[in-house]
Amino acid sequence: MFPLSNTLNTLLSLQEAMDLAQNQDFFDSATTSRGVYPPVNIFKNNGDLVLVAELPGVKKEDLHIEAKGNTIRLAGKRTIDYGKDISYHRAERSASQFDRTLELPINFDPDQVKGEYKDGLLVVFLNRAESDKPKQITIQ
């Protein structure tokens, strides 16, 4: 049997962690996420980054993307509507919301960020900011 003080400390620690996670600011230094986390792949292409996210069932108009510095935020919702007066035989897919913020290894130009969305795949092109590109140094 666990002593009551250890159990209470564990519960308090869990509550503090949950409170901290809910109070994360979009532009904090940490990677945060709430809700269903869409899986993403991020890779380099000629010094720029490309982000690919799987978002099956999410409508384009329900998708929200923000970009600043080296941080990108993906937020949105998936709705499931089969109409009224239905009876489910099985319900494994559910409506959900997601909100995911990622800190990336380079700064990018938010005015140059472009996105494409088709068949549940989001592709975001993040062009490296000029100020973040390496400069060639001439030795004299």
N, CA, C and O of each residue as an XYZ file, in Angstrom:
560
protein
N       0.854     -1.183      0.000
C       0.000      0.000      0.000
C       0.890      1.233      0.000
O       1.895      1.272      0.710
N       0.536      2.228     -0.780
C       1.300      3.466     -0.863
C       0.894      4.403      0.269
O      -0.289      4.510      0.594
N       1.854      5.071      0.861
C       1.493      6.077      1.869
C       0.667      7.193      1.217
O       0.884      7.531      0.053
N      -0.263      7.750      1.959
C      -1.158      8.772      1.449
C      -0.391      9.998      0.958
O      -0.780     10.593     -0.047
N       0.685     10.391      1.637
C       1.443     11.584      1.231
C       2.080     11.391     -0.145
O       2.116     12.341     -0.926
N       2.586     10.193     -0.472
C       3.164      9.937     -1.794
C       2.100     10.021     -2.877
O       2.343     10.577     -3.948
N       0.933      9.476     -2.606
C      -0.162      9.517     -3.571
C      -0.596     10.953     -3.833
O      -0.807     11.337     -4.983
N      -0.731     11.751     -2.774
C      -1.119     13.155     -2.939
C      -0.061     13.940     -3.703
O      -0.390     14.764     -4.556
N       1.211     13.686     -3.399
C       2.283     14.370     -4.130
C       2.255     14.023     -5.612
O       2.459     14.888     -6.464
N       2.006     12.775     -5.909
C       1.915     12.339     -7.305
C       0.758     13.031     -8.005
O       0.909     13.511     -9.128
N      -0.390     13.085     -7.357
C      -1.555     13.757     -7.945
C      -1.308     15.252     -8.132
O      -1.693     15.817     -9.155
N      -0.672     15.893     -7.160
C      -0.363     17.322     -7.292
C       0.608     17.565     -8.441
O       0.455     18.534     -9.185
N       1.602     16.700     -8.593
C       2.559     16.833     -9.696
C       1.858     16.679    -11.043
O       2.141     17.415    -11.989
N       0.948     15.726    -11.120
C       0.184     15.526    -12.345
C      -0.666     16.754    -12.654
O      -0.726     17.188    -13.805
N      -1.324     17.320    -11.641
C      -2.160     18.508    -11.842
C      -1.317     19.687    -12.324
O      -1.737     20.424    -13.217
N      -0.126     19.869    -11.737
C       0.770     20.957    -12.158
C       1.200     20.778    -13.608
O       1.251     21.749    -14.363
N       1.510     19.550    -14.003
C       1.916     19.279    -15.385
C       0.780     19.571    -16.357
O       1.004     20.121    -17.435
N      -0.441     19.203    -15.974
C      -1.599     19.472    -16.830
C      -1.863     20.967    -16.937
O      -2.167     21.466    -18.021
N      -1.749     21.683    -15.830
C      -1.940     23.133    -15.860
C      -0.893     23.805    -16.741
O      -1.214     24.709    -17.513
N       0.348     23.367    -16.627
C       1.432     23.927    -17.432
C       1.190     23.680    -18.914
O       1.395     24.575    -19.733
N       0.755     22.471    -19.265
C       0.500     22.135    -20.665
C      -0.619     22.988    -21.253
O      -0.542     23.383    -22.416
N      -1.647     23.276    -20.478
C      -2.757     24.081    -20.969
C      -2.389     25.546    -21.108
O      -2.991     26.255    -21.915
N      -1.417     26.014    -20.345
C      -1.054     27.427    -20.369
C       0.098     27.732    -21.311
O       0.625     28.845    -21.287
N       0.507     26.771    -22.148
C       1.602     27.012    -23.081
C       1.180     28.081    -24.079
O       0.077     28.037    -24.625
N       2.055     29.024    -24.307
C       1.816     30.068    -25.292
C       2.283     29.571    -26.657
O       3.215     28.769    -26.737
N       1.647     30.037    -27.728
C       1.989     29.608    -29.077
C       3.460     29.794    -29.386
O       4.073     28.936    -30.021
N       4.032     30.895    -28.949
C       5.415     31.174    -29.308
C       6.393     30.867    -28.180
O       7.506     31.393    -28.178
N       6.006     30.027    -27.218
C       6.961     29.562    -26.221
C       8.064     28.777    -26.913
O       7.937     28.426    -28.086
N       9.128     28.505    -26.205
C      10.254     27.799    -26.800
C      10.027     26.303    -26.913
O      10.778     25.632    -27.622
N       9.034     25.759    -26.253
C       8.823     24.317    -26.260
C       7.860     23.907    -27.367
O       7.037     24.705    -27.817
N       7.970     22.671    -27.794
C       6.992     22.097    -28.703
C       5.804     21.665    -27.862
O       5.963     20.955    -26.870
N       4.616     22.093    -28.258
C       3.423     21.761    -27.485
C       2.381     21.146    -28.393
O       2.442     21.292    -29.613
N       1.440     20.468    -27.801
C       0.332     19.935    -28.564
C      -0.833     19.648    -27.628
O      -0.646     19.301    -26.462
N      -2.042     19.803    -28.167
C      -3.252     19.469    -27.432
C      -4.201     18.754    -28.375
O      -4.216     19.032    -29.574
N      -4.982     17.849    -27.850
C      -5.955     17.147    -28.666
C      -5.298     16.047    -29.476
O      -4.268     15.497    -29.087
N      -5.915     15.734    -30.619
C      -5.363     14.724    -31.516
C      -4.150     15.334    -32.201
O      -4.229     16.428    -32.759
N      -3.042     14.632    -32.159
C      -1.810     15.198    -32.714
C      -1.641     14.700    -34.137
O      -1.368     13.513    -34.318
N      -1.784     15.525    -35.146
C      -1.574     14.988    -36.490
C      -0.108     14.599    -36.673
O       0.784     15.377    -36.333
N       0.149     13.416    -37.201
C       1.538     13.034    -37.437
C       2.139     13.895    -38.536
O       1.480     14.196    -39.531
N       3.387     14.289    -38.354
C       4.069     15.133    -39.333
C       5.438     14.547    -39.676
O       6.071     13.882    -38.857
N       5.871     14.807    -40.888
C       7.245     14.589    -41.315
C       7.778     15.951    -41.731
O       7.087     16.714    -42.406
N       8.999     16.254    -41.330
C       9.644     17.507    -41.718
C      11.001     17.147    -42.285
O      11.771     16.418    -41.660
N      11.295     17.662    -43.479
C      12.576     17.355    -44.087
C      13.139     18.591    -44.781
O      12.410     19.528    -45.109
N      14.467     18.569    -44.998
C      15.145     19.658    -45.694
C      15.118     19.405    -47.188
O      15.249     18.273    -47.654
N      14.944     20.496    -47.926
C      14.985     20.452    -49.380
C      15.714     21.708    -49.851
O      15.142     22.798    -49.827
N      16.962     21.568    -50.277
C      17.782     22.703    -50.714
C      17.895     23.789    -49.651
O      17.851     24.975    -49.978
N      18.039     23.409    -48.400
C      18.208     24.367    -47.307
C      16.910     24.867    -46.707
O      16.921     25.444    -45.620
N      15.790     24.662    -47.387
C      14.485     25.040    -46.866
C      13.854     23.812    -46.214
O      14.370     22.702    -46.344
N      12.730     24.012    -45.507
C      12.039     22.895    -44.875
C      10.696     22.642    -45.552
O      10.049     23.552    -46.069
N      10.308     21.385    -45.529
C       8.991     20.985    -46.016
C       8.340     20.172    -44.902
O       8.934     19.222    -44.393
N       7.118     20.548    -44.526
C       6.354     19.852    -43.499
C       5.198     19.136    -44.184
O       4.471     19.739    -44.974
N       5.027     17.854    -43.886
C       3.917     17.074    -44.417
C       3.138     16.531    -43.224
O       3.699     15.848    -42.367
N       1.839     16.840    -43.173
C       0.988     16.400    -42.066
C      -0.177     15.580    -42.606
O      -0.768     15.916    -43.632
N      -0.494     14.499    -41.897
C      -1.646     13.678    -42.247
C      -2.869     14.203    -41.507
O      -2.891     14.231    -40.277
N      -3.884     14.616    -42.256
C      -5.093     15.182    -41.663
C      -6.345     14.598    -42.316
O      -7.151     15.347    -42.868
N      -6.524     13.273    -42.263
C      -7.693     12.692    -42.917
C      -8.990     13.179    -42.286
O      -9.130     13.241    -41.064
N      -9.932     13.523    -43.157
C     -11.241     13.943    -42.685
C     -11.339     15.398    -42.276
O     -12.413     15.846    -41.875
N     -10.245     16.157    -42.365
C     -10.268     17.579    -42.003
C     -10.564     18.384    -43.258
O      -9.898     18.220    -44.280
N     -11.560     19.250    -43.181
C     -11.891     20.117    -44.313
C     -10.906     21.283    -44.356
O     -10.446     21.761    -43.319
N     -10.597     21.724    -45.545
C      -9.647     22.820    -45.744
C     -10.051     24.062    -44.948
O      -9.196     24.733    -44.370
N     -11.339     24.367    -44.915
C     -11.819     25.559    -44.204
C     -11.741     25.409    -42.685
O     -11.869     26.398    -41.963
N     -11.534     24.190    -42.191
C     -11.404     23.956    -40.747
C      -9.946     23.869    -40.306
O      -9.664     23.495    -39.168
N      -9.027     24.208    -41.193
C      -7.594     24.134    -40.924
C      -7.040     25.538    -40.731
O      -7.354     26.446    -41.501
N      -6.205     25.718    -39.690
C      -5.631     27.021    -39.367
C      -4.118     26.848    -39.201
O      -3.667     26.004    -38.426
N      -3.341     27.648    -39.930
C      -1.883     27.566    -39.869
C      -1.336     28.946    -39.540
O      -1.737     29.938    -40.148
N      -0.407     29.012    -38.565
C       0.284     30.259    -38.211
C       1.778     30.004    -38.246
O       2.241     28.915    -37.905
N       2.532     31.017    -38.662
C       3.984     30.877    -38.748
C       4.657     32.148    -38.267
O       4.218     33.254    -38.580
N       5.742     31.977    -37.492
C       6.513     33.117    -37.009
C       7.900     32.630    -36.596
O       8.032     31.636    -35.882
N       8.932     33.339    -37.054
C      10.299     33.004    -36.652
C      10.674     31.599    -37.051
O      10.854     31.314    -38.235
N      10.793     30.718    -36.078
C      11.082     29.307    -36.355
C       9.974     28.399    -35.811
O      10.208     27.221    -35.539
N       8.759     28.957    -35.653
C       7.652     28.233    -35.046
C       6.470     28.169    -36.010
O       6.113     29.161    -36.645
N       5.876     26.989    -36.102
C       4.670     26.830    -36.925
C       3.591     26.158    -36.083
O       3.868     25.255    -35.294
N       2.374     26.611    -36.265
C       1.234     26.084    -35.512
C       0.207     25.527    -36.493
O      -0.186     26.193    -37.451
N      -0.215     24.301    -36.234
C      -1.274     23.661    -36.998
C      -2.454     23.444    -36.056
O      -2.311     22.806    -35.013
N      -3.602     23.967    -36.418
C      -4.795     23.795    -35.587
C      -5.980     23.531    -36.503
O      -5.992     23.951    -37.660
N      -6.963     22.839    -35.979
C      -8.147     22.582    -36.779
C      -9.074     21.600    -36.106
O      -8.914     21.256    -34.934
N     -10.051     21.158    -36.880
C     -11.011     20.194    -36.335
C     -11.479     19.257    -37.439
O     -11.512     19.595    -38.622
N     -11.834     18.080    -36.991
C     -12.417     17.079    -37.884
C     -13.842     16.851    -37.410
O     -14.073     16.536    -36.243
N     -14.784     17.009    -38.307
C     -16.180     16.775    -37.951
C     -16.661     15.505    -38.647
O     -16.247     15.186    -39.762
N     -17.535     14.800    -37.963
C     -18.142     13.586    -38.505
C     -19.648     13.804    -38.470
O     -20.225     13.984    -37.398
N     -20.288     13.788    -39.637
C     -21.730     14.018    -39.690
C     -22.351     13.055    -40.693
O     -22.170     13.193    -41.903
N     -23.075     12.090    -40.176
C     -23.751     11.117    -41.039
C     -25.242     11.415    -41.147
O     -26.003     10.611    -41.685
N     -25.653     12.558    -40.640
C     -27.053     12.911    -40.700
C     -27.794     12.540    -39.424
O     -27.204     12.056    -38.458
N     -29.102     12.780    -39.445
C     -29.937     12.521    -38.269
C     -30.536     11.126    -38.328
O     -30.559     10.477    -39.373
N     -31.010     10.694    -37.193
C     -31.749      9.430    -37.078
C     -30.972      8.242    -37.634
O     -31.499      7.447    -38.411
N     -29.712      8.136    -37.222
C     -28.918      6.982    -37.638
C     -28.649      6.100    -36.429
O     -28.730      6.549    -35.286
N     -28.336      4.876    -36.688
C     -27.971      3.941    -35.637
C     -26.605      3.378    -35.994
O     -26.430      2.787    -37.060
N     -25.645      3.561    -35.110
C     -24.286      3.091    -35.379
C     -24.180      1.593    -35.174
O     -24.682      1.056    -34.186
N     -23.541      0.936    -36.087
C     -23.155     -0.458    -35.911
C     -21.793     -0.508    -35.216
O     -21.553     -1.349    -34.349
N     -20.906      0.410    -35.614
C     -19.580      0.538    -35.018
C     -19.143      1.984    -35.214
O     -19.358      2.556    -36.282
N     -18.533      2.576    -34.195
C     -18.067      3.965    -34.283
C     -16.627      4.041    -33.788
O     -16.387      4.203    -32.592
N     -15.664      3.923    -34.711
C     -14.255      3.994    -34.361
C     -13.641      5.338    -34.736
O     -12.618      5.724    -34.171
N     -14.241      6.050    -35.671
C     -13.779      7.392    -36.032
C     -14.590      8.390    -35.227
O     -15.792      8.210    -35.029
N     -13.930      9.441    -34.763
C     -14.657     10.428    -33.974
C     -14.258     11.832    -34.400
O     -13.186     12.051    -34.964
N     -15.139     12.767    -34.119
C     -14.831     14.172    -34.347
C     -13.778     14.577    -33.325
O     -13.766     14.070    -32.203
N     -12.910     15.473    -33.708
C     -11.856     15.881    -32.784
C     -11.286     17.233    -33.186
O     -11.502     17.716    -34.298
N     -10.554     17.827    -32.258
C      -9.834     19.069    -32.515
C      -8.366     18.823    -32.234
O      -8.011     17.963    -31.428
N      -7.509     19.590    -32.910
C      -6.086     19.486    -32.652
C      -5.477     20.875    -32.658
O      -6.005     21.800    -33.275
N      -4.367     21.005    -31.965
C      -3.637     22.266    -31.879
C      -2.191     21.898    -31.579
O      -1.857     21.530    -30.453
N      -1.346     21.996    -32.578
C       0.042     21.553    -32.436
C       0.992     22.662    -32.859
O       0.847     23.245    -33.933
N       1.964     22.945    -32.005
C       2.976     23.956    -32.278
C       4.332     23.278    -32.325
O       4.683     22.513    -31.427
N       5.092     23.560    -33.373
C       6.405     22.944    -33.562
C       7.477     24.014    -33.682
O       7.315     24.994    -34.409
N       8.574     23.816    -32.960
C       9.742     24.678    -33.085
C      10.693     24.009    -34.066
O      11.060     22.848    -33.884
N      11.093     24.736    -35.106
C      11.917     24.175    -36.166
C      13.363     24.652    -36.058
O      13.625     25.666    -35.410
N      14.312     23.938    -36.684
C      15.730     24.260    -36.511
C      16.221     25.475    -37.296
O      17.379     25.870    -37.153
N      15.355     26.078    -38.126
C      15.763     27.271    -38.872
C      14.676     28.329    -38.743
O      13.518     28.019    -38.466
N      15.070     29.591    -38.949
C      14.083     30.659    -39.070
C      13.629     30.700    -40.526
O      14.427     30.507    -41.444
N      12.350     30.952    -40.720
C      11.828     31.046    -42.077
C      11.085     32.352    -42.239
O      10.725     33.005    -41.259
N      10.860     32.724    -43.471
C      10.176     33.965    -43.794
C       8.673     33.687    -43.841
O       8.208     33.018    -44.764
N       7.891     34.191    -42.855
C       6.456     33.877    -42.830
C       5.712     34.358    -44.073
O       4.680     33.790    -44.430
N       6.224     35.400    -44.738
C       5.571     35.891    -45.952
C       5.774     34.948    -47.137
O       5.054     35.040    -48.132
N       6.739     34.053    -47.038
C       7.031     33.110    -48.115
C       6.491     31.706    -47.846
O       6.672     30.811    -48.672
N       5.830     31.500    -46.702
C       5.289     30.176    -46.386
C       4.109     29.895    -47.315
O       3.217     30.726    -47.484
N       4.130     28.709    -47.909
C       3.052     28.308    -48.804
C       2.573     26.924    -48.395
O       3.355     26.098    -47.925
N       1.293     26.682    -48.578
C       0.735     25.391    -48.218
C      -0.146     24.828    -49.309
O      -0.772     25.566    -50.070
N      -0.184     23.514    -49.373
C      -1.070     22.795    -50.289
C      -1.800     21.729    -49.480
O      -1.219     21.098    -48.598
N      -3.082     21.537    -49.792
C      -3.864     20.548    -49.061
C      -4.700     19.753    -50.052
O      -5.522     20.311    -50.780
N      -4.479     18.437    -50.071
C      -5.224     17.588    -50.994
C      -5.306     16.180    -50.420
O      -4.315     15.626    -49.945
N      -6.492     15.620    -50.472
C      -6.725     14.233    -50.057
C      -6.211     13.937    -48.649
O      -5.660     12.864    -48.401
N      -6.391     14.885    -47.727
C      -6.012     14.662    -46.339
C      -4.536     14.849    -46.037
O      -4.101     14.574    -44.919
N      -3.754     15.312    -47.008
C      -2.331     15.588    -46.784
C      -2.077     17.079    -46.913
O      -2.407     17.700    -47.924
N      -1.481     17.643    -45.866
C      -1.088     19.041    -45.870
C       0.413     19.094    -46.107
O       1.179     18.416    -45.422
N       0.833     19.901    -47.078
C       2.255     20.120    -47.345
C       2.511     21.612    -47.185
O       1.891     22.434    -47.860
N       3.438     21.960    -46.280
C       3.778     23.368    -46.028
C       5.242     23.567    -46.391
O       6.117     22.850    -45.907
N       5.499     24.557    -47.256
C       6.850     24.881    -47.696
C       7.342     26.076    -46.887
O       6.739     27.149    -46.919
N       8.436     25.881    -46.163
C       8.981     26.898    -45.262
C      10.337     27.347    -45.795
O      11.352     26.691    -45.562
N      10.345     28.469    -46.512
C      11.581     28.977    -47.089
C      12.429     29.637    -46.021
O      11.950     30.479    -45.261
N      13.679     29.253    -45.970
C      14.621     29.782    -44.986
C      14.754     31.290    -45.149
O      14.902     31.790    -46.264
N      14.701     32.013    -44.031
C      14.840     33.473    -44.045
C      16.239     33.855    -44.517
O      17.213     33.173    -44.195
N      16.340     34.937    -45.273
C      17.647     35.416    -45.748
C      18.596     35.644    -44.583
O      19.782     35.326    -44.675
N      18.085     36.191    -43.489
C      18.934     36.480    -42.323
C      19.452     35.207    -41.653
O      20.392     35.267    -40.860
N      18.845     34.048    -41.964
C      19.241     32.783    -41.356
C      20.173     31.962    -42.257
O      20.736     30.956    -41.826
N      20.327     32.406    -43.516
C      21.173     31.670    -44.450
C      22.643     31.942    -44.149
O      23.007     33.062    -43.791
N      23.484     30.930    -44.291
C      24.916     31.132    -44.076
C      25.482     32.112    -45.103
O      25.065     32.117    -46.261
N      26.410     32.919    -44.681
C      27.065     33.889    -45.560
C      28.478     33.418    -45.868
O      29.197     32.951    -44.984
N      28.862     33.545    -47.118
C      30.220     33.201    -47.532
C      31.162     34.305    -47.091
O      30.916     35.479    -47.369
N      32.230     33.947    -46.413
C      33.214     34.907    -45.920
C      34.441     34.848    -46.820
O      35.021     33.783    -47.027
N      34.824     35.994    -47.348
C      36.023     36.066    -48.176
C      37.217     36.405    -47.303
O      37.189     37.380    -46.552
N      38.263     35.599    -47.401
C      39.481     35.830    -46.623
C      40.461     36.601    -47.494
O      40.717     36.229    -48.639
N      41.004     37.676    -46.943
C      41.930     38.500    -47.721
C      43.341     38.354    -47.243
O      44.247     38.981    -47.792
